[in-house]
Amino acid sequence: ELPFEMRWIVEEEQAATDQKLQAFMAGLAPRQQEIIHLKFFQGLSYDEIEQAMHIRRQSVHNLLREALTAL
C-alpha cells in the first residue's frame, strides 16, 4: 500500500490527465468522439462499432485513425 502522500500525488496526476483527455476529446468532431468512446471506454470491437454507428468496417478504421491522429 502506498503512503498517503504518494496516493495523493497519483490521484492528482490522474485527475490532471483526465482533464487533458476531456479537453482533447472536446476538440474532436462528434463522430470522432463517439468512435473513441465506443472503442476505448466501452471496449467494443470493430464489428460492434460498425453495427452501432451504421458504417462500413473500413469507415470504422478510417474514422478511428483520424480521431487518434487528431488527439
N, C-alpha and C positions, 0 to 999 in steps of 0.2 A: 504494500500500500504506500502511495506517495504521501509525503508530508503535506500539511495544509498549504504551505506556500507554493509548492510545486503544482498541486491540484489547481490552485487559484490561477497560476500562470498558464497552465494548459487550457483551462476554461476560458480565460481571456483571449488567448491566441485563437481558440476555436471560434469564439464569438466574432473576432475580427475577420477571420477567414469567411465565416458565414455571411457577414455584411458585405464583403467584397464580392462574393459569389452572387448575392442578391442584386447588387448594383450592376454587375456584368450581365446577369440574366435579364434585367430590366431593359438593357440596351439592345437586346435581340428582337427580331420580328416575332410576332405571336406564334407562328408555326414553328419557328426555331425553338422558342421557349417550350412549346408543347412537346416537341420531339426529345429535347433534353430531359424534360420531366419524365416522360414515358420510359426512356431508356435507362436513365441513371437513378431516378428517385423511385420509380415503380418497378424497375428491373425487367421490363418487357423485352421479349426477343424481337428480332427484325420482323418476323412473321406476324407477331401480335401487334406491333406498331403499324404494320401495313394494314391490318384489318381495322384497328382503332381509328386511324387517320384517313382511311379510304383512299390510299395512294399505292402506286406500284412499288415493288421491292426496291428497284433501282432508285426511285424517288426518295425512299427512306434513307438509303445510303447517301445520296447526294445532299439531302437536307441536313442530315446529321453531320456530314463532313463540313458543310457550310457553317453550321452553328458552332461546331468545335473550332473552326478556323477563326470565326468572329470572336470567340471567347479568348 
